[in-house]
Amino acid sequence: MNPQPANRTPVIAAVLVGVGALLSSLAGYLFVLGGVPNVPRAWILPDPLGWGFGRGGSPLPVLGMLLALVVLSGLTWLFVRLIVRGALPGRGAAVFFGTWGAVIIASAVAGVVRAPLTLAFLQIDPTQMEIYQVQFFTISTAGVTWALVWGWIAALAATIVHRSAGTPVAPIGAYGAGHPAPAYAPQEAYPQQTYPKQPYPPQSTNQPQNPGPGQPQPPTAG
């Protein structure tokens, strides 16, 4: 398994979720300025962050939006990392539905974090419990609706990257990455060369031996 795509999967999912949430939030804010009705806009393109720029001089909307963005992207990265590390190579369905569920949970937590700051900016009295609870629920669940509608895009991207991590990688050797060493045909074994034995004449045992020095010479025939 190639570890590099597996390590990139949570990062890609977190970036896609963060960028998508920002674009959806900006589009929702522009739709509100353009007078688009709330019913189709809230279901087709909900606002997961609550666009905070251009809403008066209070920093609470911007702070709430940025805090929700950090929580959303950070939790998505953490959950997807755990899912990818626990999933087997090639199991795309587990990564797809796990990532989609991770985006939904991260969006819910980000909405809960953003809701008190938004309600403080709207100056809703916490003592009016019924109104406060309705507004809190509406703000915190807007991100969940967005994750249900558009979270599958990040899940699909995470699945593709995870599937690519299961492909084998060529070994890195002297020929560089992705270029395996060329295969050579096996050399034929040469037969072992044998040499014929050289015949040696047998030594005769009747040959006279030369006497050593100081010994009498045998008589010779005259």
N, C-alpha and C positions, 0 to 999 in steps of 0.2 A: 504493500500500500504506500502510495506517495504521500508523505506527510505535509507537503506544502499546500496543495489544494485543501486538505482537511483543516489546516490552520487558517486559511483564508475564508472559509465558509462563514464563521461567526462575524468576521469583519464585514464581509460583503452584505450579509443580512442586516447588520446594524446600520450600515451606511444607507442601504436602500430604504429601510424603515424611517430613518431620520430625514432623508431628503424628501421622501414621499409625504411624510407628515407635514413638513414645511410647505411644500407645494400645495397640498390640500388645504392647509390652513390659510395660505395666502389667497387661493382661489375662492374659498368660502367667504373671506373678508371682502373680496372684490364683488362677489355675488350679492352680499348684503348691501354694499354701496350701490350696486346696480338695480336693486329692488327685486331680486329674484325671490319668489315665494319660498317660505321656509319648509314646506312639506316635501317638494321634490329635492331641494338642496340638502336637507338634513339626512335624507336616506341615500342619495346618490353620492354626494361629496360632503360628508360630515367634517367638522373641524375638530381634529384630535388635540390641538395645542392651544387654541384660542389666540388668534393673531393679536399681539399686544402693541404693535407699533401704530401710531396715529390715533391713539385713544386718550388724548388729554395729556396732562403733564405728570400724572402719577406713574411711578416706576413699577407698580404692582402688576399690571398686565404683562409687561415685558419680562419681569422677573418670573412670573408664573409660567410664561411660554418657554423661556429658556430652561427653567428647572424641569418642566415636563419633557422637554426635548432630551435633556441629559438622562433623565430617568428612563425614558422610553428606549433610547439607543443603548444605554448601558445594560439594562435588564435583557434586552433582546440579544445582545452579544453574549451575556453570561448564560442564558438559557439555551441558546443555539450551540454554544460551545459544549455544554453538558450533553445535549442531544447527540451531537456529532461524535463525541468521544464514546458514547455508549452504543451507538448504532453500528451494525456490521457493514463492511464495504458492500456496495450494491443494493442495500436496502433503502431505496428511494422513498417508499411510502412512509416509512417511519420518520424520516427526516422531513418530508413535506408536511405531514399533519402535526408533527412535533413543533416545527418552526412556526406554523400558522397558529397553533395554540400558544406558543411562547409570545408571539406578537400581541395576541389578545390579552394575555395576562399582563404584559408590560404596559399596554395601553391603559388597562384598568388602574394599575398602580400610579401611572403618570397622571391620570385624571383625578385620582384621589389627592395627589400632592398639589395639583394646580387649583382644585376647587376652593380651598379656603382663601387663597390670594385673590382669586377672581371675585368671590363674594365680598371680600373686604373692599375691593375696588368699586363694586356696585353698591356698597354701603347698605347691605341687607342686614337688618337687625337680627342677631342670633336668638334673641328672645322670642321672636316670631317663629316658633319651631316648625310649623307646617310649611310656611313659605321657604324657610331656610333648607329644610330637608328636600323639598321638591327641586329647588335650584341646585343643591349639592348633587342630587342624583342625576339631574340633567347634564351638568357639567362633567361629572366623573364618568358617565357612560357614553359620552360623545366619542371618546377615543375607542371604546369597545366596538361601537358601530362601525367606525372607520376601519378597524382591524378585521372585522368580519367581512367587509366589502372588498378591501384592497390588500389585506394581509397575505393573500395567496400568491401575490407577485414575488414578495421576498421569499416565501416558502418555496416557490418554484425555482428561483435562482439558487437558493441553498441546496436544493435537491440536485440540480445540474452540477454544481461544483463538487458535491459529495460523491456523485456517481463518477465524475472524472478522477477522483482520488483513488478509485479502485483499480484503475488501469495500471499494468506493470510498466515500470520505467527501465529503460536500457541502462546497464551498468556504466559507470564512469570509469574509464581506464585511460590508457595512453593515447587512445584515438579521440578523446573528448567526449562530452556528454551527449548521449543520444546516438553515438556512433560506435557500435560494438566492434571488437577486433574481428578482422576478416578470418573466415574459416578456411583453413588449408586442408587439402586432401591428405589423408594419412599416407605416410611413406611406406612402401613395401619393404618387408624385411629381406635383406640379402642373405642367401644361403651361406653357411659357414664353409670356407674353403679348406679342403683337406689336402695334405701333401703325402705322396707315397713314401713308404719307408725305404731308405737306402740299404740294399743288402751289403753286409760286410763279410769278407772271407773268413772262414773259421781259422783260428790259430792252431798250428800243428804242435802237438806235444812232444814230437821226436826231434825237434830242432835242438842242436847242441847249445848248451849254455856257455857263455864266455866265462872262463874262470876269473876269479878275482885276482887282484895283484898279490904276488907272493905264493901263488899256488902253482904246482907243476902243470905244464902243458901236456895234453894227451899226445901220444905218438901218432905221427902221420904216416901214411903209406908211402914207401920210397919208390 
